[in-house]
Amino acid sequence: MNYIGDIRDMKVIPGLEPTPEGNVHGIVTSPPYSTAVDYIKNDLPILQIIHEADIEQLEKDMMGNPRFKDDEKSLLEEINKEKERFRELPFEARAVIKELLRFGRKNLALRQYKFLIDMKLALQEMSRVLRPRSKCVIIIGNNHFRARDKVIEFRNAQYLYEMAKPYFKPEHIIERTLLKTSYGAIQQEHLLILQK
């Protein structure tokens, strides 16, 4: 059975009522490539005409959304004051987020931070619903940002691998070059193999 929904909140999965907790045999997911792809802009006609989607609500709910800014002030405060939620991220991720801020790339820094916050919730939820010893595969690419004369890499795959350790036994990271392009925003993707 396939399930389409928000991986951060799987309290109800059709066919696994009353609760999916500990009943899912495996998960394969590819979270949004954070700021590399504007999914809403790319699919706007289909979302509006065919799915009659509430675009404003979709923007609020979507992980890695490059336009939604409601929590900008509180996220910036968490970073600047190094509050607990920020300190829970891998050291390198925190350093890159701060570097983006120093180079004047505030929007990118905040989006990357919010993406990792959302992914922590996703990791917790995936662990909760999986059966013991079940596998979870996350397909993700790294981001590359230009800041002045420098290219900064945001290693999503490595950060998620580290963030998964409280919830999973990380097994492998498999790297593969994408065949569709050798010059796009995402040139390689990584498969994170995790076991509950």
Secondary structure, 3 states (H helix, E strand, C coil): CCCCCCCCCCCCCCCCCCCCCCCEEEEEECCCCCCCCCHHHHCHHHHHHHCCCCHHHHHHHCCCCCCCCCCHHHHHHHHHCCCHHHHCCCHHHHHHHHHHHHCCCHHHHHHHHHHHHHHHHHHHHHHHHEEEEEEEEEEEECEEEEECCEEEEECHHHHHHHHCCCCCEEEEEEEEECCCCCCCCCCEEEEEEEEC
